[in-house]
Amino acid sequence: MVVTLREEFTVSERRACRVLDQPRTSQRYEPAPRDDEAALVKRMLTLVRQRPRFGYRRIAWLLRCESWRASDTRIYRLWRREGLKVPPKKRKRRRLGTSANGCHRRQAEHRDHVWAWDFVFDRTTSGSTLKWLSVVDEYTRECLALKVDRSITSEDVIDTLAELFAMRGVPKCIRSDNGPEFVARAIRQWTEQLAIEILYIEPGSPWQNGYAESFHSRLRDEFLATEVFESVAAARKLTQAWRDDYNHHRPHSSLGYEAPAEFAARSVASVRATPSLQQLSEIQPQPS
């Protein structure tokens, strides 16, 4: 049996520098800040607050214009020491809406004429986010879909609409805000192939999507504020029960205190054809 013993040796600084051919003064050098460094840093931070989009080179140029001894390398050293950086550029959101698409101007004339969709959020008892997608018929006030999950993408929106179209038919218009799930290119291409007009409301104007906002007010007041969601599965079960009660039993004041499903049964339906799920699956939008 062979045992290898490892010994540790302590080498003096003098001997280490001699072996490495390095002056000893380089190991003991401590940089001394210049007399004007504190004032220079203070002025640099003031300029950064005034011009947050400027990098260290522009700040150095401004300081030199004020007669400071501020080379690019010196300002870069102080810049890094203070943890400064230029904030990333912000992209403007896509704005597709117009006030002409508001519910007060483009009103539904019959069942399945105009649908409205939107999102509402809540949390489980553990603090996890829950997201509901609602689809409402503006003429009958029916809640056509109320999907809940932890996240809902534009592909999930397409799947939900495809099921509705196969069961109920294709509406003429869908009113929407400018949320990223609704302005996605996949959504717009898919609805264009089905000849559905998307009525994008003006950004920052939720009242133009008034039917969706009114429904969410009832949803929050009568359901989300009174129920406790322990999990996604529990939220789905409770959501389905509330939606059935809303459509078939809850009296709606704007419908003469009739339930939306009862009012819809007496309403004139859209004349547009009802596609099958196979036909809908053949329409493939291009990826966003």
PEFEN-V352890 format. One record per pair of residues at least 12 apart in sequence whose C-alpha atoms are under 10 Angstrom apart, sorted by sequence separation. I is the first residue (numbers start at 1). J is the second residue. D is the distance in Angstrom with one decimal. If there is no record, write none. Layout:
i = {I:I}
j = {J:J}
d = {D:D}
This chain:
i = {44:47:60:63:119:120:121:133:134:135:227:247:248:249:47:57:59:60:103:119:120:132:133:134:147:246:247:248:249:13:45:57:58:60:61:118:119:120:132:133:134:146:224:245:246:247:248:44:47:57:60:118:119:132:133:145:183:223:224:246:247:248:43:44:47:56:57:59:60:117:118:119:131:132:133:145:182:223:247:56:59:117:118:131:132:144:174:183:244:247:44:56:57:116:117:118:130:131:132:133:145:173:182:44:56:57:60:116:117:130:131:132:133:145:223:43:56:59:115:116:117:129:130:131:132:144:219:222:223:55:56:115:116:117:129:130:131:170:177:179:56:114:115:116:128:129:130:135:172:173:174:175:176:177:178:40:56:114:115:133:134:158:171:172:173:174:175:176:177:178:219:55:56:112:113:114:115:133:144:157:158:170:171:172:173:174:175:176:177:178:179:219:222:43:112:113:114:115:116:135:156:157:170:171:172:173:174:175:176:177:178:44:111:112:113:114:115:117:124:135:154:155:170:171:172:173:174:175:176:177:178:110:111:112:113:115:116:117:119:121:123:133:153:154:177:219:40:56:110:111:112:115:116:117:119:120:121:122:153:154:158:177:218:39:40:55:56:108:109:110:111:115:117:119:121:135:152:153:154:155:158:177:40:55:56:108:109:110:111:154:157:161:176:44:54:55:107:108:111:153:154:155:177:36:37:52:53:54:55:107:108:154:155:158:176:177:36:37:52:53:54:119:154:158:175:176:41:44:45:52:53:137:175:40:44:51:52:53:103:175:48:53:138:175:176:37:41:45:48:137:138:175:40:41:48:136:45:135:136:117:135:37:41:115:112:114:115:112:113:114:115:116:117:118:112:113:114:115:116:117:118:119:112:113:114:115:116:117:118:111:112:113:114:115:116:117:118:119:112:113:114:115:116:118:112:119:118:108:118:108:117:106:106:143:141:138:141:103:138:139:143:102:138:141:142:101:102:137:138:141:101:102:136:137:136:135:138:134:97:136:97:135:96:97:134:150:194:95:96:114:116:134:149:150:95:114:115:116:149:94:95:114:115:132:148:149:93:94:114:134:148:93:94:97:149:194:93:96:148:149:95:147:148:94:147:148:194:94:146:190:193:118:148:193:117:147:148:191:193:106:116:119:120:146:147:190:192:116:117:118:119:146:189:190:191:116:117:118:145:189:190:103:115:116:117:120:146:189:190:101:102:115:116:118:119:120:146:188:189:101:102:103:118:122:145:172:186:187:188:189:100:101:102:116:120:121:130:144:171:172:186:187:189:99:100:101:102:120:143:169:170:171:172:185:186:187:188:97:98:99:100:101:123:128:130:131:142:143:168:169:170:171:185:186:187:96:97:98:99:100:106:122:127:128:130:168:169:170:171:185:186:96:97:98:99:102:104:105:121:122:125:126:127:128:129:132:143:144:169:170:171:184:185:96:97:98:99:102:103:104:120:124:125:126:128:132:142:143:168:169:170:184:95:96:97:98:102:103:104:123:124:125:126:130:141:142:168:169:170:95:96:97:99:102:103:104:123:124:125:141:142:168:169:95:96:97:98:101:102:103:122:123:124:132:140:166:167:168:169:95:97:100:101:102:103:123:124:165:166:167:94:99:103:123:165:166:167:93:98:124:164:165:166:167:124:141:164:165:166:123:140:163:165:166:141:162:163:164:166:140:141:162:163:166:140:162:165:139:162:142:143:162:163:141:142:143:162:140:141:142:161:162:140:141:142:139:140:142:159:140:141:142:158:159:137:140:141:139:140:139:140:140:137:140:158:139:155:155:154:111:112:111:110:111:111:112:111:112:113:110:111:112:113:110:111:112:113:109:110:111:112:113:110:111:112:109}
j = {56:59:72:75:131:132:133:145:146:147:239:259:260:261:60:70:72:73:116:132:133:145:146:147:160:259:260:261:262:27:59:71:72:74:75:132:133:134:146:147:148:160:238:259:260:261:262:59:62:72:75:133:134:147:148:160:198:238:239:261:262:263:59:60:63:72:73:75:76:133:134:135:147:148:149:161:198:239:263:73:76:134:135:148:149:161:191:200:261:264:62:74:75:134:135:136:148:149:150:151:163:191:200:63:75:76:79:135:136:149:150:151:152:164:242:63:76:79:135:136:137:149:150:151:152:164:239:242:243:76:77:136:137:138:150:151:152:191:198:200:78:136:137:138:150:151:152:157:194:195:196:197:198:199:200:63:79:137:138:156:157:181:194:195:196:197:198:199:200:201:242:79:80:136:137:138:139:157:168:181:182:194:195:196:197:198:199:200:201:202:203:243:246:68:137:138:139:140:141:160:181:182:195:196:197:198:199:200:201:202:203:70:137:138:139:140:141:143:150:161:180:181:196:197:198:199:200:201:202:203:204:137:138:139:140:142:143:144:146:148:150:160:180:181:204:246:68:84:138:139:140:143:144:145:147:148:149:150:181:182:186:205:246:68:69:84:85:137:138:139:140:144:146:148:150:164:181:182:183:184:187:206:70:85:86:138:139:140:141:184:187:191:206:75:85:86:138:139:142:184:185:186:208:68:69:84:85:86:87:139:140:186:187:190:208:209:69:70:85:86:87:152:187:191:208:209:75:78:79:86:87:171:209:75:79:86:87:88:138:210:84:89:174:211:212:74:78:82:85:174:175:212:78:79:86:174:84:174:175:157:175:78:82:170:168:170:171:169:170:171:172:173:174:175:170:171:172:173:174:175:176:177:171:172:173:174:175:176:177:171:172:173:174:175:176:177:178:179:173:174:175:176:177:179:174:181:181:172:182:173:182:173:175:212:211:209:212:175:210:211:215:175:211:214:215:175:176:211:212:215:176:177:211:212:212:212:215:212:176:215:177:215:177:178:215:231:275:177:178:196:198:216:231:232:178:197:198:199:232:178:179:198:199:216:232:233:178:179:199:219:233:179:180:183:235:280:180:183:235:236:183:235:236:183:236:237:283:184:236:280:283:209:239:284:209:239:240:283:285:199:209:212:213:239:240:283:285:210:211:212:213:240:283:284:285:211:212:213:240:284:285:199:211:212:213:216:242:285:286:198:199:212:213:215:216:217:243:285:286:199:200:201:216:220:243:270:284:285:286:287:199:200:201:215:219:220:229:243:270:271:285:286:288:199:200:201:202:220:243:269:270:271:272:285:286:287:288:198:199:200:201:202:224:229:231:232:243:244:269:270:271:272:286:287:288:198:199:200:201:202:208:224:229:230:232:270:271:272:273:287:288:199:200:201:202:205:207:208:224:225:228:229:230:231:232:235:246:247:272:273:274:287:288:200:201:202:203:206:207:208:224:228:229:230:232:236:246:247:272:273:274:288:200:201:202:203:207:208:209:228:229:230:231:235:246:247:273:274:275:201:202:203:205:208:209:210:229:230:231:247:248:274:275:202:203:204:205:208:209:210:229:230:231:239:247:273:274:275:276:203:205:208:209:210:211:231:232:273:274:275:203:208:212:232:274:275:276:203:208:234:274:275:276:277:235:252:275:276:277:235:252:275:277:278:254:275:276:277:279:254:255:276:277:280:255:277:280:255:278:259:260:279:280:259:260:261:280:259:260:261:280:281:260:261:262:260:261:263:280:262:263:264:280:281:260:263:264:263:264:264:265:266:264:267:285:267:285:287:288:263:264:264:264:265:266:267:267:268:269:267:268:269:270:268:269:270:271:268:269:270:271:272:270:271:272:270}
d = {9.2:7.0:5.9:9.3:6.8:5.3:9.1:7.4:4.6:8.9:9.8:6.0:6.6:8.5:9.9:9.9:9.0:9.1:9.5:5.5:6.8:9.6:5.6:6.6:8.0:7.5:5.2:5.4:8.8:8.6:9.4:8.8:9.1:8.6:9.8:8.3:4.8:8.0:6.4:5.1:8.9:9.4:10.0:9.1:7.7:5.3:6.9:7.0:8.3:5.9:6.1:6.0:6.3:5.4:6.4:7.7:9.5:8.9:9.3:8.9:8.2:9.7:9.9:8.2:8.7:7.3:9.0:8.0:8.5:7.1:5.7:9.2:8.1:4.3:8.7:8.6:9.3:8.3:9.7:9.3:9.7:5.4:7.1:5.5:6.7:9.7:9.3:8.6:9.5:9.7:9.1:9.8:7.8:8.0:4.5:9.0:6.8:5.5:8.6:9.8:9.6:9.5:9.0:7.4:6.5:7.8:10.0:5.6:6.4:5.8:5.7:8.7:7.7:7.8:7.3:8.1:6.1:9.7:6.6:5.2:9.0:8.6:4.8:6.0:8.0:7.5:9.8:9.1:9.7:9.4:9.6:5.5:6.5:10.0:5.9:7.2:7.0:9.8:9.7:9.8:9.3:8.7:4.6:6.6:7.7:8.1:9.6:10.0:9.4:8.9:7.2:8.5:6.9:8.3:6.6:8.4:6.7:6.3:5.7:9.5:10.0:10.0:9.5:7.6:5.5:6.4:5.9:6.0:5.5:7.2:8.9:9.2:9.5:9.6:7.9:5.9:8.3:7.9:9.2:7.7:9.8:7.8:9.2:5.3:4.6:5.0:4.5:5.0:5.3:7.9:9.3:9.2:9.9:9.7:6.3:8.0:7.3:9.9:9.8:9.3:9.2:8.2:8.9:6.8:6.4:5.7:5.9:6.0:6.2:7.4:6.4:9.9:7.0:8.1:7.5:10.0:9.3:9.9:9.9:8.8:8.1:8.5:7.7:8.8:8.9:6.7:8.4:7.3:9.5:7.0:8.8:9.5:7.9:7.5:10.0:9.6:9.7:9.8:9.6:9.2:9.2:9.1:8.9:4.6:8.6:9.3:7.4:8.8:8.8:5.5:8.5:9.7:9.8:9.2:9.6:9.4:9.9:9.8:5.9:6.7:8.6:8.4:9.6:9.8:8.6:9.0:8.4:8.7:9.1:5.9:6.2:8.9:9.8:9.6:9.5:9.5:8.1:9.1:8.7:9.5:6.8:7.4:8.3:7.3:8.8:6.2:6.8:8.1:9.3:6.7:8.1:9.8:9.5:8.5:9.1:6.1:8.2:5.5:9.6:9.6:9.1:7.9:8.8:8.8:9.5:9.8:9.1:6.8:9.8:8.4:9.3:7.4:7.9:8.0:9.2:7.3:8.8:9.8:8.8:5.8:9.5:9.2:6.6:9.1:9.1:6.9:8.7:9.0:9.1:6.6:7.0:9.2:6.8:9.2:8.6:9.8:7.5:8.9:8.9:9.8:8.7:8.8:9.6:9.4:8.9:10.0:7.2:8.9:9.5:9.2:9.3:8.9:9.3:8.7:9.2:9.5:9.0:9.2:9.8:9.7:9.8:9.0:8.7:9.9:8.3:10.0:6.9:7.7:8.8:6.3:8.3:8.5:7.3:9.0:7.4:5.3:6.2:6.4:5.5:6.6:6.8:9.8:4.9:5.2:4.7:4.6:4.6:5.9:7.3:8.6:7.1:6.2:5.4:6.1:6.2:8.3:9.8:8.9:8.4:8.4:6.9:8.9:9.3:8.5:9.6:9.8:9.8:9.7:8.8:8.9:9.0:9.6:9.4:9.7:7.9:9.9:9.4:8.0:9.3:9.3:8.4:8.0:6.2:9.9:9.5:7.6:9.4:8.6:8.2:8.3:9.1:10.0:7.6:9.2:6.7:7.9:10.0:7.8:8.7:7.9:7.4:9.6:8.9:7.0:8.7:9.8:9.7:9.7:6.9:9.8:9.7:8.3:9.8:7.3:6.8:9.3:9.6:9.1:6.3:7.6:9.7:9.5:9.7:9.9:7.5:8.9:8.7:9.2:9.2:9.9:9.2:9.4:8.5:9.9:8.5:8.9:8.8:7.8:7.2:8.0:8.8:9.9:6.2:7.8:7.6:9.8:8.6:9.7:9.0:9.5:7.5:8.8:7.8:9.3:8.7:8.1:9.7:9.7:8.7:8.7:7.3:9.0:9.6:7.2:8.8:7.0:9.7:9.0:9.1:6.4:9.7:7.6:9.6:7.1:9.0:7.0:6.3:8.2:9.3:8.8:5.2:9.3:9.2:5.8:9.4:7.1:9.7:5.7:8.4:8.9:7.7:9.0:9.4:9.9:8.6:9.8:7.2:8.5:7.3:5.2:8.1:8.7:8.7:9.2:8.3:8.4:8.7:7.5:9.9:9.6:8.7:6.2:5.7:10.0:9.0:9.4:9.1:8.8:7.4:9.9:5.2:9.3:9.7:9.6:9.1:5.4:7.8:8.6:6.9:9.5:8.3:9.4:8.2:8.2:5.9:9.7:10.0:9.7:8.4:8.6:7.7:7.7:9.4:9.9:9.1:9.8:9.2:8.8:9.6:7.9:9.3:7.5:7.7:5.9:8.9:10.0:7.5:6.6:6.0:8.3:9.8:7.3:9.9:9.6:7.5:9.5:8.8:6.4:9.6:7.4:5.5:9.2:4.3:5.3:5.2:8.9:9.2:8.9:9.1:9.3:6.8:9.0:9.6:8.7:9.6:9.9:7.7:8.8:6.7:7.0:9.7:9.3:5.2:6.2:4.4:4.3:8.9:9.2:8.2:7.0:9.9:7.1:6.0:7.3:9.4:9.7:8.1:6.5:9.9:6.1:6.3:6.5:8.9:7.8:4.2:7.8:7.9:5.4:8.9:8.8:4.8:5.4:8.4:8.5:9.8:5.8:9.3:4.1:7.7:9.4:7.5:6.1:8.3:4.2:5.9:8.3:7.3:5.4:7.8:8.3:9.1:6.5:6.7:7.9:8.0:9.7:9.5:7.5:6.2:6.4:9.1:9.0:6.1:9.3:9.8:9.6:7.3:9.0:9.2:6.7:9.5:9.1:8.8:8.1:7.6:9.3:7.8:9.4:5.9:8.4:9.5:7.3:9.9:9.7:6.4:5.4:8.2:9.7:9.5:9.6:9.6:6.6:5.0:9.0:8.4:8.4:10.0:7.9:5.6:9.8:9.9:9.9:8.2:9.1:9.0:9.0:9.0:9.6:9.0:9.7:8.5:8.8:7.1:7.9:8.0:6.9:8.4:9.6:9.9:8.6:8.3:9.7:9.0:8.9:5.1:9.1:6.4:9.2:5.7:6.4:9.8:8.1:5.6:8.5:9.7:9.3:7.6:9.0:9.6:9.1:8.8:7.7:9.9:9.4:9.4:6.4:8.5:9.5:5.4:8.4:9.2:9.8:9.6:7.8:9.7:9.0:9.9:9.8:9.5:9.9:9.8:7.1:9.5:9.7:9.9:10.0:6.4:9.1:8.4:7.1:6.1:6.5:6.5:6.2:5.0:5.6:9.6:9.5:6.6:6.0:9.1:9.7:6.9:9.8:9.1:9.8}
